[in-house]
Amino acid sequence: PFFFYTLMSPTPMLRSLVGSEMCIRDRSKGVTSIKILKVPGSFEIPQVLSRVINKYDGFIVIGCIIKGKTKNFDLICSAITNGIMDLSLKNKKPIGNGLITSFNEKQALQRLNNGKEAAQAVLDVLKIF
């Protein structure tokens, strides 16, 4: 089973989500479940993942954080990335990072392929084991 994880539902993030879901369906015939879970904000990603980590074989984080005028961007992005990596290593589960971090909306829109790339990475890691 797979678990998709989305932060927000604006059209660009939905395009990234659809790209990752299509990748999973095209490349893996053994997928029995795809679950999409929306979280209230990016900072909550690791916490919610930690509660469902034993229910699925792989995870894909999809979302977008655009830099504002404060240092909060750096702190949040670092905390999320470290939390995701810690969960992946401690639980021996692949977590594809499709979280877009950018300085503006134009940059974010140019990186919408992240969801598909994160899905491919999870599938490749699952094949190793």
Beta strands, then each sheet from edge to edge (+ up, - down):
strand 1: 2-6
strand 2: 34-38
strand 3: 58-66
strand 4: 95-102
sheet 1: 2+ 1+ 3+ 4+
end
